[in-house]
C-alpha cells in the first residue's frame, strides 16, 4: 500500500511537472509569436526593441523619476496616449499606436494627423509596416504657416516683480519664411494661472504642480512686447546649431503637444526644463534633462546647451529701461534734467533758452531720450494716456525739425558677460571665525541662486534671490544650525529722473543670534528707497519682523524699525555695510544688527569673503568675525 501511494505520488509529481513544462513552453511560444499588423509580421523582440528606443521614449516624454528612478511619462493628459497604461508602459503604448495606425483612418483626428512625429519615427524604424502619409488639412495648413529652418532659444532676463520669473524665462523661436524675425513663431511653455489667486495661493500652487502647463505658439513680437517692453527685461537670443531635419522633427512634435497638459512646477518642471525635454527629442543621446531632477534654472539650461555645442550664435535685445538708462548715462546732469522736463512739457521747454541754445546733436539727444521715456511710461502703465500720446507726437515733431541726421546716441553696448557666463548657481562655503575669543568652523551651502556679495558679472545689480541657504557652525564641543534661509529676496533699485522704483526685501527662515546663542524662526518684510551715491547705492528701508523662539519665552515677537545700508558691487569685489534697529511693539526690548562685508572674486566660481557682524539683544552684545572660501558649482 505504501509503495502504491509512493508510486501514485511520483506519478502525480511527474505529470504535474510535464503539464508545467507544456504550459511554459506554450507561453514562451505565444510570447515569441509575431504581431500581425498592416500585413506585416512584427516579432515580439522587435516590439521590445522599438518600445525601448530612446527616441520613442523621448517622444512620449518618459523620464526617470524619484530616488528609485521609476520611469514614466511627464505628460499629464490622457489624450496623449492610446493605451490606458501608456503613461507608465511604453511597450503597451507602442502596441496601441500600431493598432491605431492599422485602422488606416483619415481625417484630422486620426493618429496619422494627430501624431506626425510618431508616424515619422515608425516610418524610419519600422519600414516593414509601409506606413504612408495622409492628407491632414488642419495640420498641413499649420505646418505651412509655422515651418522654419532655424531654431533659437530665447532668454528674457530675470524679472523681480514676478515669483515665477525671478530667475528669468526661456522660450524658443522658429524662424522661416515669415521674413522678419518678429513675425516668427515663439514656442512657449507656461503655467495657466488663475488671476483670482492671491500671492500665497499662487506660490503654493506653483510649487506643488497646482497649475496646468501648456506648450503654445504665438507671434514672437507678442513676447518681445511682453518681456522687452512692458516688463523691461533684456532678451538674449541663442541660435541653435541644428540641421533642417532636426527643425522639421521639432515642428512635428510641437504639433503633437497642442493643448496637451503638463503639471507645471516653478522650481523644477518649469519652462526651462520642458524646453530641454522638447529639444531632447531631436537626439536623446544628448540627455539634456539629466541633472535637473530637483530644480531648473534658465541659465543652467543654457550652460547645458553650450556643453553639447548646440549654440551657434548669440544676439542681444536691450529692454526699454536699459536703452533709456544707457542714453541717460551718455548725457551730463544738465541735459538729463532738460530731457526730463521736456518730456513733461515739450511745447514750453522747447521755447526756453536752455533748449534752444543747445547744439543740434544735444537737442536730438534730449528729444530722443524724452520720447523714449514717454513711450516707456505708456507701456509701463499698460493703458493709453491721450496726454502722453500728444506729448510724444510733439517730441517727434520737434525732432524732425532738428538738422541732425546722424545717430544721436551711441548704440547700447552689449554686456561683456552674459547671464550664463556668470558664477554657477549652487554654492558651497567653508568658513572660519571668532566669537568671544572662541574659534569656530562653518560649512554652508545654497541651492539657488545669487546674493549681493556674489560676483556681479552676469547678474543684475541690486538683485538678490536665494533659496535653501544653510550654515552649520562647529566649535570645540558643539555643532549647531546657525542660519537657514528658506527664501531671501532683495531688490535694490536706485532712483533717478527717469526711474523711481521701490526697493524691497522678503526673508523667511531661521537664525541663531551670536549675542546669546539662541535661535528664532522669522519672517521679514521691508520696503524703501535707494539712490546712487558715489561708487555704490545708499538705501533705507522700513522693516517688519515676525519672530518666534526661546528668547521670546514662547511668544511671537513683532519688531519694526529702520535698516540703512550702502552697497558697492563691482566685477572683482563687493562691499556692503548695513545698520538695523528693531523695536518690539509691545515691550521695551529692542535689537541692533550691524554688518560690514567685503569680497574678492578669485575666478568665475571662486571667491574670498571677510565679514564682521555685531548683534545686540537687550543687555547682550557680541562681535563675530568670519573669513570664508566660496565655491560655486
DRENZARO-924662 format. One line per 4 residues: number of its first residue (from 1); their letters; for each residue x, y, z of C-alpha. Coordinates in steps of 0.1 Angstrom, whole numbers, always signed. Each point is the difference from the previous one (the first is absolute). Layout:
N
NUM	a	X,Y,Z | ...
//
This chain:
633
1	xxxx	+0,+0,+0 | +28,+24,+9 | +17,-8,-33 | -32,+6,-19
5	xxxx	-4,+34,+17 | +36,+9,-8 | -4,-11,-36 | -32,+20,-2
9	xxxx	+17,+30,+15 | +29,-2,-23 | -23,-3,-30 | -19,+31,+12
13	xxxx	+33,+19,+3 | +12,-12,-34 | -33,+9,-17 | -1,+33,+17
17	xxxx	+36,+9,-11 | -9,-11,-35 | -31,+22,+0 | +21,+30,+13
21	xxxx	+26,-6,-27 | -27,-1,-27 | -17,+32,+15 | +32,+20,+1
25	xxxx	+11,-12,-34 | -33,+11,-15 | +2,+33,+19 | +35,+6,-13
29	xxxx	-10,-9,-35 | -30,+23,+3 | +22,+28,+12 | +23,-5,-30
33	xxxx	-29,+0,-24 | +1,+30,-23 | -25,+28,+0 | -18,+1,-33
37	xxxx	-7,+36,-10 | -4,+17,-34 | +7,-34,-15 | +35,+0,+16
41	xxxx	+12,-25,+26 | +17,+19,+28 | +19,-22,+24 | -4,+6,+36
45	xxxx	+37,+6,+3 | -4,+28,-26 | -28,+15,+21 | +23,-1,+31
49	xxxx	+28,+17,-19 | -22,+28,-14 | -18,+6,+33 | +33,+5,+17
53	xxxx	+14,+22,-28 | +13,+32,+16 | -19,+22,-25 | -33,-18,+6
57	xxxx	+4,+6,+37 | +9,+36,-7 | -31,+5,-22 | -21,-13,+29
61	xxxx	+20,+22,+24 | +10,-29,+22 | +25,+9,+27 | +15,-17,+31
65	xxxx	-18,+13,+30 | +8,+0,+37 | +27,-17,+20 | -9,-35,-14
69	xxxx	+0,+15,-35 | -33,-13,-10 | -6,+7,-37 | -33,+16,-11
73	xxxx	-12,+28,-23 | -1,+36,+13 | -30,+7,-21 | -31,+3,+21
77	xxxx	-27,-2,-27 | -17,-33,-9 | -6,+13,-36 | +37,-4,-6
81	xxxx	-2,-38,+4 | -19,-28,-18 | +6,-26,+27 | -16,+4,+34
85	xxxx	+35,-8,+14 | +19,+21,-25 | +12,+24,+27 | +20,-28,+17
89	xxxx	+5,-27,-27 | +17,+11,-33 | -5,-35,-15 | -37,-1,+5
93	xxxx	-2,+35,-14 | +20,-11,-31 | -24,-29,-6 | -30,+22,+5
97	xxxx	+15,+25,-25 | +6,-28,-26 | -35,-12,+3 | -13,+35,-5
101	xxxx	+21,+4,-31 | -13,-33,-12 | -35,+15,-2 | +13,+21,-29
105	xxxx	-24,+28,+9 | +2,+34,-17 | -10,+34,+13 | +15,+26,+24
109	xxxx	-9,-21,+31 | +17,-31,-13 | +33,-11,+15 | +17,+7,-33
113	xxxx	-9,+37,+3 | +1,+3,+38 | +35,-14,+5 | +22,+6,-30
117	xxxx	+32,-3,+19 | -9,-35,+12 | -10,-9,-36 | +34,+13,-12
121	xxxx	+18,-20,+27 | -18,-33,-9 | +6,+6,-37 | +37,+3,+7
125	xxxx	+3,-29,+25 | -27,-24,-12 | +1,+3,-38 | -16,-34,-4
129	xxxx	-33,+15,+11 | +0,+22,-31 | -18,+28,+18 | -11,+28,-24
133	xxxx	-6,+37,+5 | -35,+12,-3 | -16,+33,-8 | -6,+20,+32
137	xxxx	-16,+33,-8 | +4,+17,+34 | +35,-13,+7 | +12,+7,-35
141	xxxx	-12,+36,+1 | +15,+5,+34 | +33,-15,-11 | +1,+22,-31
145	xxxx	-6,+31,+22 | +27,-7,+27 | +26,-21,-18 | +35,+12,+4
149	xxxx	+36,-9,-5 | +16,+16,+31 | -8,-4,+37 | +10,+25,+27
153	xxxx	+0,-2,+38 | -13,+33,+14 | +9,+11,+35 | -17,+30,+15
157	xxxx	+20,+9,+31 | -12,+0,+35 | -31,+20,+11 | -2,+7,+37
161	xxxx	-37,+8,+1 | -12,-35,-9 | +8,-30,+22 | -1,-23,-30
165	xxxx	+24,+21,-20 | +26,+11,+26 | +26,-23,-16 | -9,+10,-35
169	xxxx	-20,-18,-26 | +7,-21,-31 | -19,-7,-32 | +8,-9,-36
173	xxxx	-4,+18,-33 | -4,-17,-33 | +12,+21,-30 | -10,-7,-36
177	xxxx	-18,+15,-28 | -17,+27,+21 | +28,+24,-10 | +4,+22,+31
181	xxxx	+9,-19,+32 | -26,+20,+19 | -26,-19,-21 | +15,-34,+8
185	xxxx	-17,-25,+23 | +9,+1,+37 | -3,-34,+17 | -8,+6,+36
189	xxxx	-7,-23,+30 | -18,+17,+28 | -23,-5,+29 | -36,+9,-5
193	xxxx	-7,+18,+33 | -32,+12,+16 | -1,+38,+1 | -21,-1,+31
197	xxxx	+27,-19,+20 | +17,+21,+27 | +38,-1,+3 | +1,-28,+26
201	xxxx	-23,-22,-20 | +19,+8,-32 | +33,-10,+17 | -14,-32,+16
205	xxxx	-16,-12,-33 | +31,+9,-19 | +23,-20,+23 | -24,-31,+1
209	xxxx	-10,-3,-36 | -35,+15,+5 | +1,+18,-33 | -2,-16,-35
213	xxxx	+28,+8,-24 | -5,+1,-37 | +23,+4,-30 | -14,+28,-22
217	xxxx	+10,+19,-32 | -4,+37,-3 | +16,+27,-22 | +35,+9,+13
221	xxxx	-9,+37,+1 | -26,-7,+27 | +27,-15,+23 | +24,+28,-9
225	xxxx	-27,+25,+10 | -7,-18,+32 | +35,-6,+12 | +21,+26,-17
229	xxxx	-24,+30,+2 | -26,-5,+27 | +22,-18,+25 | +32,+17,-11
233	xxxx	+21,-32,-2 | +30,-3,-21 | -3,-29,-25 | +28,-23,-12
237	xxxx	-5,-20,-32 | +20,-32,-4 | +0,-16,-35 | +1,-38,+4
241	xxxx	+24,-20,-22 | -26,-24,-15 | -5,-16,-34 | -31,+7,-21
245	xxxx	-12,-36,+8 | +3,+7,+37 | -22,+31,-4 | -26,-19,-20
249	xxxx	-2,-27,+27 | -2,+26,+27 | -29,+17,-18 | -19,-33,-4
253	xxxx	+3,-7,+37 | -12,+35,+10 | -32,-8,-19 | -4,-32,+20
257	xxxx	+0,+21,+32 | -28,+23,-10 | -23,+5,+30 | +18,-28,+18
261	xxxx	+3,+5,+38 | +32,-3,+21 | -1,+8,+37 | +21,+32,+5
265	xxxx	+24,+3,+29 | +18,+33,+4 | +32,-15,+15 | +6,-31,-22
269	xxxx	-25,-9,-28 | -1,+36,-12 | +4,+18,-33 | +38,-7,-3
273	xxxx	-3,-37,+9 | -28,-6,-24 | +18,+16,-29 | +30,-23,+7
277	xxxx	-23,-30,-3 | -14,+13,-33 | +35,+4,-14 | +10,-34,+13
281	xxxx	-24,-16,-24 | +24,+10,-28 | +29,-20,+14 | -7,-19,+32
285	xxxx	+37,-8,+4 | +5,+36,+11 | -20,-9,+31 | -7,+37,+5
289	xxxx	-24,-3,+30 | +26,-20,+20 | +9,+16,+33 | -31,+22,+2
293	xxxx	-20,-22,+24 | -1,+24,+29 | -1,+35,-16 | +4,+16,-34
297	xxxx	+15,+35,-5 | -1,+16,-35 | +37,+9,+0 | +9,-36,+9
301	xxxx	-20,-13,-30 | +20,+24,-23 | +32,-14,+15 | -12,-36,-9
305	xxxx	-6,+11,-36 | +35,+15,-1 | +15,-32,+14 | -15,-19,-29
309	xxxx	+12,+26,-25 | -35,+8,-10 | +3,+38,+0 | +12,+15,-32
313	xxxx	-5,+37,+5 | -13,+26,+26 | -18,+33,-5 | -10,+26,+26
317	xxxx	-33,+20,+1 | +1,+27,+27 | -32,+9,+19 | -15,+34,+0
321	xxxx	+14,+8,+34 | +34,-12,-10 | -1,+23,-30 | -12,+30,+20
325	xxxx	+26,-6,+27 | +27,-3,-26 | -11,+32,-16 | -2,+18,+33
329	xxxx	+35,-9,+9 | +13,+14,-33 | -13,+35,+11 | +12,+24,+27
333	xxxx	-23,+10,+29 | -12,+32,-18 | -11,-19,-31 | -17,-27,+20
337	xxxx	-20,+25,+19 | -10,+18,-33 | -10,-33,-15 | -22,-9,+30
341	xxxx	-17,+35,+0 | -6,+0,-38 | -16,-35,+3 | -26,+16,+23
345	xxxx	-4,+33,-18 | +14,-1,-36 | -18,+31,-12 | +12,+21,+29
349	xxxx	+36,-12,+5 | +7,-1,-38 | -3,+38,+0 | +23,+6,+29
353	xxxx	+37,+11,-4 | +13,-31,+18 | -13,-21,-29 | +3,+25,-30
357	xxxx	+37,+7,+9 | +9,-37,-3 | +19,-14,-30 | -19,-20,-25
361	xxxx	+13,-33,+14 | -8,+10,+35 | -36,+10,-10 | -3,-34,-18
365	xxxx	+12,-18,+31 | -24,+18,+23 | -30,-5,-22 | +7,-37,-7
369	xxxx	+5,-8,+37 | -32,+19,+9 | -19,-18,-27 | +13,-35,+11
373	xxxx	-9,+9,+36 | -36,+9,-9 | -4,-31,-20 | +13,-20,+29
377	xxxx	-26,+16,+23 | -28,-10,-24 | +13,-36,+0 | +5,-1,+38
381	xxxx	-35,+12,+8 | -15,-24,-26 | -26,+26,-9 | -2,+26,-27
385	xxxx	+5,+34,+14 | -13,+27,-25 | +22,+26,+16 | +31,-22,-2
389	xxxx	-7,-7,-37 | -4,+37,-8 | +33,+8,+17 | +17,-29,-19
393	xxxx	-13,+13,-33 | +13,+35,+9 | +34,-14,+8 | +1,-18,-33
397	xxxx	-9,+32,-18 | +27,+19,+18 | +26,-27,-8 | -9,+1,-37
401	xxxx	+8,+37,-1 | +35,-4,+15 | +26,-1,-27 | +20,-30,+12
405	xxxx	-3,-32,-20 | +27,-21,+17 | -7,-23,+30 | -6,+22,+31
409	xxxx	+13,-26,+23 | +26,-27,-1 | -16,-35,-4 | -8,-18,+33
413	xxxx	+31,-20,+8 | -5,-38,+2 | +9,-11,+36 | +35,-14,+2
417	xxxx	-12,-30,+20 | -33,-18,-8 | -22,-15,+27 | +11,-36,-5
421	xxxx	+37,+11,+1 | -3,+11,+36 | +6,-22,+30 | -18,-33,+3
425	xxxx	-31,-1,+21 | +8,-26,+26 | +23,+13,+27 | +21,-16,+28
429	xxxx	+17,+20,+27 | +29,-9,+23 | +5,+25,+29 | +20,+6,+31
433	xxxx	-7,+27,+26 | +2,+14,+35 | -26,+8,+26 | +9,+9,+36
437	xxxx	+35,-13,-4 | -15,-33,-12 | +9,-13,-34 | -25,-18,-22
441	xxxx	-3,-16,-34 | -30,+1,-23 | -12,-19,-29 | -27,+15,-22
445	xxxx	-19,-7,-32 | -26,+17,-22 | -23,-16,-26 | -7,+33,-19
449	xxxx	+10,+26,-13 | +18,+33,+7 | +5,+25,+29 | +14,+36,+2
453	xxxx	+34,-12,+9 | +4,-26,-28 | +19,+11,-31 | -21,+24,-20
457	xxxx	+11,-11,-35 | -30,-14,-18 | -25,+10,+26 | -22,+31,+6
461	xxxx	+14,+26,+23 | -21,+3,+32 | -18,-32,-5 | +2,-29,+25
465	xxxx	-19,-33,-2 | +10,-28,+24 | -17,-33,+7 | +12,-27,+24
469	xxxx	+29,+20,+15 | +13,-20,+31 | +30,+2,+23 | +11,-23,+28
473	xxxx	+25,+12,+26 | +24,-22,+19 | +19,+9,+32 | +22,-21,+22
477	xxxx	-29,-16,+17 | -31,+8,-21 | -16,-2,-34 | -30,+21,-7
481	xxxx	-22,+13,-28 | +11,+37,-3 | -21,+13,-28 | -26,-12,-25
485	xxxx	-18,+21,-26 | -29,-18,-17 | -1,+30,-23 | +16,+34,+0
489	xxxx	-7,+27,-26 | +13,+35,-2 | -6,+25,-27 | +20,+32,+1
493	xxxx	-9,+24,-28 | +17,+35,+1 | -24,+28,-8 | +8,+27,-26
497	xxxx	-19,+25,-22 | -12,-27,-23 | -6,-29,+24 | -16,-1,+34
501	xxxx	+0,-36,+12 | -8,-11,+36 | +27,-21,+16 | -13,-29,+20
505	xxxx	+9,-33,+17 | -16,-31,+13 | +16,-27,+21 | -12,-32,+17
509	xxxx	+21,-24,+20 | +20,-7,+32 | +28,+20,+17 | +21,-6,+31
513	xxxx	+12,+33,+16 | +36,+3,+10 | -8,+22,+29 | -16,-28,+21
517	xxxx	+2,-31,-22 | -38,-3,-2 | -18,-5,-32 | -33,+11,-14
521	xxxx	-21,-6,-31 | -10,+31,-19 | -18,+17,-28 | +12,+34,-11
525	xxxx	-15,+25,-23 | +15,+34,-9 | -4,+28,-25 | +17,+33,-7
529	xxxx	+20,+21,-24 | +36,-1,-14 | +22,+25,-18 | +33,-1,-18
533	xxxx	+26,+17,+21 | +36,-1,-11 | +12,-35,-11 | -29,-17,+18
537	xxxx	-37,+1,+9 | -13,+14,+33 | -34,-12,+13 | -24,+2,+28
541	xxxx	-29,-24,+8 | -27,-4,+25 | +2,-36,+14 | -27,-21,+17
545	xxxx	+12,-33,+15 | -23,-27,+14 | +22,-24,+21 | -5,-30,+23
549	xxxx	+26,-17,+22 | +12,-8,+35 | +12,+36,+7 | -36,+11,-3
553	xxxx	-13,-24,+27 | -23,-18,-24 | -16,+32,-14 | +0,+15,-34
557	xxxx	+21,+31,-3 | -9,+28,-24 | +28,+24,-5 | +0,+31,-22
561	xxxx	+27,+25,-9 | +25,+13,-25 | +28,-16,-20 | +25,+23,-18
565	xxxx	+28,-12,-21 | +25,+6,-28 | +9,-25,-27 | +28,+0,-25
569	xxxx	+0,-27,-27 | +29,-3,-24 | +13,-27,-23 | +28,-11,+23
573	xxxx	-12,+12,+35 | -31,+9,+20 | -4,+20,+32 | -32,+1,+21
577	xxxx	-6,+17,+33 | -34,+2,+18 | -15,+11,+33 | -33,-13,+13
581	xxxx	-20,+10,+31 | -32,-19,+8 | -23,+10,+29 | -25,-25,+14
585	xxxx	-35,+17,-2 | -14,-14,+32 | +30,+2,+23 | +32,+21,+6
589	xxxx	+25,-26,-15 | +18,+8,-32 | +27,-14,-21 | +29,+13,-21
593	xxxx	+18,-16,-28 | +31,+15,-16 | +17,-16,-31 | +30,+7,-21
597	xxxx	+11,-24,-28 | +26,+0,-27 | +6,-25,-28 | +27,-6,-26
601	xxxx	-7,-22,-31 | +28,-24,-7 | -16,-15,-31 | -35,-5,-14
605	xxxx	-8,-27,+25 | +24,+8,+29 | -2,+29,+25 | +14,+12,+34
609	xxxx	-22,+17,+26 | +8,+19,+32 | -30,+9,+22 | -5,+18,+33
613	xxxx	-32,+0,+19 | -11,+14,+33 | -34,-10,+15 | -16,+14,+31
617	xxxx	-31,-13,+18 | -12,+16,+32 | +33,+3,+21 | +20,-25,-21
621	xxxx	+23,+10,-28 | +26,-20,-19 | +23,+2,-30 | +6,-26,-26
625	xxxx	+28,+0,-26 | -1,-26,-28 | +23,-8,-30 | -15,-22,-27
629	xxxx	+10,-18,-31 | -29,-2,-25 | -3,-26,-27 | -27,+1,-27
633	x	-9,-31,-18
//
